């Protein structure tokens, strides 16, 4: 078996550092966590940590970037004219639900939210990134409006209300209260109910 390439080793070390930072930030908080501790948890030298991330702020920025990246694949789902809207919305929210169940995503979110609460000024970049993320859902709904399947309205507001119903049951209780992820049947119920309530208000009455 050939030895891993230097690039693969570098990528693994970088990933290990990010994982260690997430773990340490969760336990001790951003301010109380040292780069020495992150290096020890990652199993790398302090110099290696600084080679990848010159500061803790850079590490935190990377966590925000990964949080955004995790969500980007869900928000990249495009509206398909000619396909029933209800089925598309259920697919969209089912993908969103899968993301909200992902332990790595939840860990990223816990770190980002905790730090934003303790240091509000650090939250600005997170809010900006999450606003960009939500635009994917807004673009989907805007396309459905243009296709005559949804009533006029602010697509950004509509997206937040639609996705917010999932977060009420499958994100905030898990992040803030440590509750377990929803069972599959519960997920289905939340998704279909959210979609049907949404269409009852914003649907045009055409076949969806």
C-alpha positions in Angstrom: 0.0 0.0 0.0 1.4 3.4 -1.0 1.9 6.1 1.6 -0.6 8.9 1.7 0.4 11.9 -0.3 1.7 15.0 1.5 -1.5 16.9 0.4 -3.7 14.2 1.9 -1.8 14.3 5.2 -2.1 18.1 5.2 -5.8 17.9 4.6 -6.2 15.3 7.4 -4.3 17.5 9.8 -6.4 20.5 8.9 -9.6 18.6 9.4 -8.3 17.2 12.8 -7.5 20.8 13.9 -11.0 22.0 13.1 -12.6 19.0 14.8 -10.4 19.7 17.9 -11.4 23.3 17.9 -15.0 22.5 17.8 -14.7 20.0 20.7 -12.7 22.4 22.8 -14.9 25.5 22.0 -17.9 23.5 23.0 -16.4 22.4 26.4 -14.5 25.5 27.4 -15.8 28.3 25.2 -13.8 30.4 22.7 -12.0 32.7 25.0 -10.9 30.0 27.5 -9.6 27.7 24.8 -5.9 27.9 23.9 -4.2 27.0 20.7 -2.0 24.7 22.8 -5.1 22.8 23.9 -6.4 22.6 20.3 -3.0 21.3 19.2 -3.0 18.6 21.9 -6.5 17.5 21.1 -5.8 17.3 17.4 -2.6 15.4 18.0 -0.4 17.9 16.1 2.2 20.4 17.0 1.3 24.0 17.9 3.3 25.1 14.9 1.1 22.9 12.6 -2.0 24.6 14.0 -0.6 28.1 13.3 0.5 27.0 9.9 -3.1 26.3 9.0 -4.8 28.9 11.2 -2.8 32.0 12.3 -5.3 32.7 15.1 -8.4 31.4 16.9 -10.4 34.0 15.0 -9.3 32.2 11.8 -10.4 28.9 13.3 -13.7 30.3 14.2 -14.1 31.8 10.7 -13.4 28.3 9.3 -16.2 26.8 11.5 -18.6 29.4 10.2 -17.5 28.6 6.6 -18.1 24.9 7.2 -21.5 25.6 8.7 -22.4 27.6 5.6 -21.0 24.9 3.3 -23.0 22.1 5.0 -26.2 24.1 4.2 -25.2 25.1 0.7 -26.0 21.7 -0.8 -29.6 21.9 0.5 -30.1 25.4 -0.8 -28.8 24.5 -4.2 -31.9 22.5 -5.0 -33.6 24.2 -7.9 -37.3 24.6 -8.7 -38.5 22.3 -11.6 -41.4 23.6 -13.6 -43.8 20.9 -14.5 -43.1 18.9 -11.4 -45.8 19.0 -8.6 -44.8 21.8 -6.2 -45.9 19.9 -3.0 -43.6 17.0 -3.9 -40.7 19.4 -4.5 -41.3 21.2 -1.2 -41.4 17.9 0.6 -38.1 16.9 -1.0 -36.5 20.3 -0.2 -37.6 20.1 3.5 -36.6 16.4 3.8 -33.1 17.3 2.7 -33.1 20.2 5.2 -34.3 17.8 7.9 -31.4 15.4 7.1 -29.0 18.3 7.6 -30.5 19.2 10.9 -30.0 15.6 12.1 -26.3 15.6 11.2 -24.2 15.5 14.4 -21.3 17.4 12.8 -23.7 20.2 11.6 -25.2 20.5 15.0 -21.8 20.7 16.7 -20.8 23.5 14.3 -24.0 25.3 15.1 -23.6 24.9 18.8 -20.1 26.5 18.7 -21.2 29.3 16.5 -24.3 30.2 18.4 -22.6 30.0 21.8 -19.8 32.3 20.7 -22.3 34.7 19.1 -24.2 34.9 22.5 -21.0 35.6 24.5 -19.4 37.9 21.9 -22.2 39.6 19.9 -19.8 41.5 17.7 -18.4 38.1 16.5 -21.9 37.2 15.3 -21.9 39.6 12.4 -20.1 37.4 9.9 -22.3 34.4 11.0 -25.5 36.3 10.4 -24.2 37.5 7.0 -23.3 33.9 6.0 -26.6 32.5 7.2 -28.5 35.2 5.3 -26.7 34.1 2.1 -27.6 30.5 2.9 -31.3 31.2 3.2 -31.2 32.9 -0.2 -31.3 29.4 -1.8 -34.7 28.7 -0.4 -35.9 32.2 -1.5 -34.7 31.6 -5.0 -36.7 28.3 -5.1 -39.9 30.0 -4.0 -39.3 33.0 -6.3 -39.2 30.6 -9.2 -42.4 28.9 -8.1 -44.1 32.3 -7.9 -42.9 33.1 -11.5 -44.5 29.7 -12.5 -47.8 30.8 -11.0 -47.8 28.2 -8.3 -47.4 30.5 -5.3 -49.1 33.8 -4.5 -47.1 37.1 -4.4 -45.0 37.6 -1.3 -41.5 38.3 -0.1 -39.6 35.0 -1.0 -37.0 35.6 1.8 -39.8 35.9 4.5 -41.6 32.9 3.0 -38.5 30.8 3.1 -37.7 31.7 6.7 -41.2 30.9 7.8 -41.2 27.6 5.9 -37.8 26.4 7.1 -38.4 27.9 10.6 -41.1 25.3 11.3 -38.5 22.6 10.9 -36.0 24.4 13.2 -38.7 24.7 15.9 -38.9 20.9 16.2 -35.6 19.6 14.8 -32.9 22.2 15.5 -33.4 24.4 18.5 -34.5 21.7 21.0 -31.5 19.6 20.0 -29.0 22.5 20.0 -30.3 24.4 23.1 -31.8 21.6 25.2 -29.9 18.5 24.2 -33.0 16.7 23.1 -32.6 13.7 20.8 -33.2 13.9 17.0 -36.7 13.3 15.8 -37.7 9.8 14.9 -38.4 9.1 11.2 -42.2 9.2 11.6 -41.9 12.5 13.5 -39.7 14.0 10.8 -42.3 13.0 8.1 -45.1 14.5 10.1 -43.2 17.8 10.6 -42.2 18.1 7.0 -45.6 17.3 5.5 -47.5 19.5 7.9 -45.1 22.4 7.3 -45.5 22.1 3.6 -49.3 21.8 3.7 -49.7 24.8 6.0 -47.4 26.8 3.7 -49.4 25.9 0.6 -52.7 26.5 2.4 -51.6 30.2 2.9 -49.5 30.9 -0.2 -50.7 28.3 -2.7 -52.7 29.6 -5.7 -55.2 26.8 -5.7 -53.7 25.4 -8.9 -52.7 21.7 -8.9 -49.4 21.5 -6.8 
